[in-house]
């Protein structure tokens, strides 16, 4: 058997970058996967690249009815839900002086409200099954803080606190909740950084390189599997040693 045979999964923010790589990795280990994203056309195309055990659905993770429909769709399609990966995220970087209230609220809404809505909806299904794994994507920005990211750093720190609180609530239902904090990873988001900023950040990493999306996806696959059956409320850093 493969690591994740017969597992039924949802990955949010899955049309590109780390989210797509997570979905691809879970699929490669035998899982059935619903890829969810705000961009309906792109996420359907992304799911088609994986195969017949994958489906793409449109979802705005900040909208309660969208998240409920996403979970219901996966549970109906697969007959249950074993894994939720809360990966959807945005950035609206600016200094404290220049950041607008709208940009602050947008980042908080996607990362905190979106993650909370996902945990709440998925755990309703998982409680009944008495099993499940929820994996929340935080960031090293939430541990060390980044200038120009007061919104993002606060949101990602909040994801860690939410993970631990939910893990304590759901442990007696055999539902595990863990988080991953990626560091500098090569994605479309980090590709927007200037070459100078990217190099300067890379120089602070003990392993002296940026990470690849598949290195984050491998940690997700581990937490989704029975290999992590006695792990809940943990935070795994996938950061090359940055922030130690």
Backbone torsions as a table, in degrees:
resi	resn	phi	psi	omega
1	UNK	NA	147.7	173.0
2	UNK	-78.6	166.9	-173.9
3	UNK	-57.6	-36.4	-173.1
4	UNK	-124.6	29.4	177.4
5	UNK	-54.1	133.7	175.7
6	UNK	70.5	4.5	176.3
7	UNK	-77.2	141.8	-178.4
8	UNK	-112.2	118.8	-166.1
9	UNK	-127.2	154.3	167.9
10	UNK	-126.7	137.3	172.4
11	UNK	-127.4	123.2	177.7
12	UNK	-91.2	157.5	-176.9
13	UNK	60.4	42.6	-165.7
14	UNK	-103.7	10.5	-176.5
15	UNK	-80.5	-17.0	-177.8
16	UNK	-159.7	177.0	172.2
17	UNK	58.2	-142.1	-177.4
18	UNK	-61.4	-39.9	-178.8
19	UNK	-60.1	-45.4	178.5
20	UNK	-64.9	-40.7	179.9
21	UNK	-65.1	-36.4	175.0
22	UNK	-62.1	-48.1	179.9
23	UNK	-60.6	-43.0	-179.6
24	UNK	-63.1	-41.0	-178.6
25	UNK	-68.1	-45.9	177.6
26	UNK	-58.8	-43.1	179.1
27	UNK	-61.9	-42.7	-177.4
28	UNK	-65.1	-24.0	177.3
29	UNK	-91.0	9.4	171.9
30	UNK	106.2	-0.6	-177.0
31	UNK	-79.5	157.0	165.4
32	UNK	-95.5	138.4	-169.4
33	UNK	-135.3	129.5	165.2
34	UNK	-95.1	121.0	175.3
35	UNK	-95.0	126.0	-179.0
36	UNK	-118.3	142.5	-179.4
37	UNK	-163.2	157.0	176.6
38	UNK	-66.4	-32.5	-179.2
39	UNK	-87.6	98.7	-173.5
40	UNK	-62.0	-45.9	-178.0
41	UNK	-63.2	-44.5	-177.3
42	UNK	-67.9	-38.0	-176.8
43	UNK	-73.5	-31.9	175.3
44	UNK	-65.8	-41.6	176.6
45	UNK	-63.4	-40.4	179.7
46	UNK	-62.8	-43.9	179.2
47	UNK	-63.0	-37.5	-179.4
48	UNK	-64.2	-28.1	178.0
49	UNK	-67.5	-24.7	-175.6
50	UNK	-85.0	-45.5	-179.4
51	UNK	137.7	-168.7	-169.8
52	UNK	-77.4	-7.5	174.8
53	UNK	-94.3	10.8	-179.4
54	UNK	-122.8	147.3	176.5
55	UNK	-142.4	146.5	178.2
56	UNK	-107.3	135.1	177.5
57	UNK	-132.8	146.0	176.0
58	UNK	-80.0	136.8	178.9
59	UNK	-157.3	127.7	168.0
60	UNK	-96.4	109.8	-172.3
61	UNK	-68.0	-10.8	177.4
62	UNK	-87.8	-4.7	-177.1
63	UNK	-106.7	118.0	-174.4
64	UNK	-55.4	-44.3	-177.6
65	UNK	-67.7	-33.9	176.8
66	UNK	-64.7	-44.3	-178.6
67	UNK	-66.6	-41.9	177.5
68	UNK	-61.5	-42.6	179.8
69	UNK	-65.4	-37.9	178.0
70	UNK	-61.0	-47.8	-179.7
71	UNK	-66.7	-43.6	178.8
72	UNK	-60.9	-41.3	-179.8
73	UNK	-61.8	-44.5	179.6
74	UNK	-66.8	-43.7	-178.7
75	UNK	-64.2	-38.1	178.9
76	UNK	-71.9	-41.4	-178.6
77	UNK	-65.5	-41.9	-172.9
78	UNK	-103.9	-11.5	-177.9
79	UNK	85.8	16.1	179.9
80	UNK	156.8	-176.2	-179.4
81	UNK	-145.5	123.8	-177.6
82	UNK	-106.7	-29.0	-172.8
83	UNK	-141.1	130.6	168.8
84	UNK	-121.7	129.4	174.4
85	UNK	-113.5	110.2	177.4
86	UNK	-85.6	92.4	-174.4
87	UNK	-111.6	-21.9	-174.0
88	UNK	-54.2	135.6	-179.2
89	UNK	-161.4	159.3	175.5
90	UNK	-139.0	163.2	169.9
91	UNK	-125.8	147.8	173.0
92	UNK	-141.6	71.9	-171.0
93	UNK	-74.7	139.4	174.2
94	UNK	-172.9	159.0	175.3
95	UNK	-68.2	163.2	175.8
96	UNK	-52.4	-41.0	-177.2
97	UNK	-65.8	-36.1	-172.8
98	UNK	-100.2	-15.3	-178.2
99	UNK	-67.7	133.4	178.4
100	UNK	-88.8	159.6	176.3
101	UNK	-61.1	-37.2	-179.7
102	UNK	-63.4	-40.7	179.2
103	UNK	-70.4	-34.9	175.3
104	UNK	-64.2	-49.6	-177.1
105	UNK	-64.0	-37.3	-178.5
106	UNK	-62.9	-43.6	-179.1
107	UNK	-68.5	-42.7	178.0
108	UNK	-62.4	-41.1	-177.6
109	UNK	-63.9	-47.4	-177.5
110	UNK	-65.5	-47.0	-172.5
111	UNK	-79.9	-40.4	-176.5
112	UNK	-93.5	-54.9	177.9
113	UNK	-63.1	-41.5	-179.7
114	UNK	-61.7	-43.8	178.5
115	UNK	-66.3	-43.0	180.0
116	UNK	-63.1	-44.2	178.4
117	UNK	-62.4	-39.1	178.7
118	UNK	-64.9	-46.6	178.6
119	UNK	-59.4	-45.7	-176.3
120	UNK	-63.0	-47.3	-177.3
121	UNK	-68.2	-45.4	-178.1
122	UNK	-66.6	-37.8	-176.6
123	UNK	-68.0	-24.0	175.3
124	UNK	-61.3	-42.3	177.7
125	UNK	-71.9	-44.6	-174.9
126	UNK	-68.1	-34.3	176.2
127	UNK	-56.9	-44.0	-178.3
128	UNK	-65.7	-34.9	179.1
129	UNK	-78.0	-20.5	-172.3
130	UNK	62.5	36.3	176.1
131	UNK	-167.2	153.8	175.8
132	UNK	157.9	158.8	178.4
133	UNK	-134.1	122.4	176.1
134	UNK	-112.1	129.4	-175.6
135	UNK	-124.9	119.6	-176.8
136	UNK	-105.8	132.1	177.9
137	UNK	-88.3	111.1	171.4
138	UNK	-96.4	-146.7	179.6
139	UNK	-166.0	153.3	172.8
140	UNK	-62.3	-20.7	174.2
141	UNK	-60.6	-29.4	178.2
142	UNK	-78.0	-13.3	177.9
143	UNK	-96.1	-48.1	-173.1
144	UNK	-102.3	-17.7	-176.6
145	UNK	75.5	137.2	177.4
146	UNK	-124.8	133.4	175.4
147	UNK	-60.4	141.1	-177.4
148	UNK	83.2	2.7	-178.1
149	UNK	-133.9	43.1	178.6
150	UNK	-60.5	-34.9	178.0
151	UNK	-70.3	-50.0	-176.5
152	UNK	-67.5	-43.5	-179.9
153	UNK	-63.3	-41.9	178.0
154	UNK	-63.9	-43.7	-179.2
155	UNK	-63.3	-44.3	-176.8
156	UNK	-72.0	-30.3	172.0
157	UNK	-66.8	-39.2	177.8
158	UNK	-62.2	-34.2	177.9
159	UNK	-60.9	-36.8	178.4
160	UNK	-65.2	-47.2	178.6
161	UNK	-61.6	-41.5	178.5
162	UNK	-63.2	-40.7	179.0
163	UNK	-58.9	-47.0	-177.3
164	UNK	-67.9	-40.1	178.4
165	UNK	-65.2	-44.4	179.3
166	UNK	-66.2	-37.3	178.6
167	UNK	-59.6	-40.7	179.3
168	UNK	-68.7	-35.7	179.3
169	UNK	-70.2	-34.8	-169.6
170	UNK	-102.1	-6.1	-174.7
171	UNK	-58.6	-39.3	-176.8
172	UNK	-73.3	-7.7	172.6
173	UNK	-95.8	5.1	-176.5
174	UNK	64.4	31.7	174.5
175	UNK	-108.6	120.1	-176.8
176	UNK	-96.4	142.3	178.7
177	UNK	-132.1	118.6	-178.4
178	UNK	-133.3	167.1	-179.9
179	UNK	-131.1	155.6	174.3
180	UNK	-125.2	135.9	176.6
181	UNK	-113.7	94.7	174.6
182	UNK	-70.9	152.1	171.4
183	UNK	-95.9	-135.6	178.9
184	UNK	-77.7	112.5	-177.5
185	UNK	-121.2	141.8	179.5
186	UNK	-74.2	103.4	-179.1
187	UNK	-140.9	170.2	173.5
188	UNK	-56.9	-30.7	179.6
189	UNK	-66.7	-46.7	-179.0
190	UNK	-77.3	-19.1	176.5
191	UNK	-65.1	-21.0	179.1
192	UNK	-77.7	-11.6	177.5
193	UNK	-69.1	151.3	173.4
194	UNK	-67.2	154.5	-180.0
195	UNK	-59.3	-36.4	-179.4
196	UNK	-66.7	-44.8	-179.7
197	UNK	-65.8	-40.0	179.3
198	UNK	-63.0	-47.1	-179.3
199	UNK	-63.7	-38.8	-179.9
200	UNK	-65.5	-40.3	177.7
201	UNK	-68.0	-43.1	-179.6
202	UNK	-59.8	-34.2	-178.8
203	UNK	-67.1	-20.3	179.9
204	UNK	-85.5	-4.3	-175.5
205	UNK	-91.4	124.8	-179.6
206	UNK	-54.5	-34.4	178.9
207	UNK	-81.1	-3.2	172.7
208	UNK	59.6	32.7	175.1
209	UNK	-158.0	157.0	171.4
210	UNK	-77.6	157.2	178.2
211	UNK	-85.9	167.1	177.2
212	UNK	-107.2	149.9	179.5
213	UNK	-53.1	-35.6	-178.0
214	UNK	-66.5	-22.7	179.2
215	UNK	-74.4	-31.7	171.8
216	UNK	-72.0	-43.8	-177.9
217	UNK	-61.4	-34.3	178.5
218	UNK	-65.0	-38.0	177.3
219	UNK	-66.9	-37.2	176.6
220	UNK	-63.4	-46.2	-179.9
221	UNK	-59.4	-40.0	177.1
222	UNK	-60.8	-48.9	-178.7
223	UNK	-67.3	-27.6	178.6
224	UNK	-75.1	-20.7	-171.1
225	UNK	-94.2	172.2	176.7
226	UNK	-70.1	-11.3	176.6
227	UNK	-64.8	-21.6	179.4
228	UNK	-109.4	29.8	-171.6
229	UNK	-64.1	-19.4	179.8
230	UNK	-112.2	26.2	-179.7
231	UNK	-118.3	122.2	171.6
232	UNK	-150.8	147.8	-177.5
233	UNK	73.6	14.8	-178.1
234	UNK	-94.2	160.7	176.2
235	UNK	-128.1	115.1	179.7
236	UNK	-97.5	127.1	177.2
237	UNK	-93.0	123.3	176.5
238	UNK	-116.0	81.0	-165.0
239	UNK	-144.2	10.9	178.4
240	UNK	64.6	19.0	-179.5
241	UNK	94.6	-3.3	179.4
242	UNK	-64.2	136.6	176.3
243	UNK	83.9	11.2	178.8
244	UNK	-65.9	NA	NA
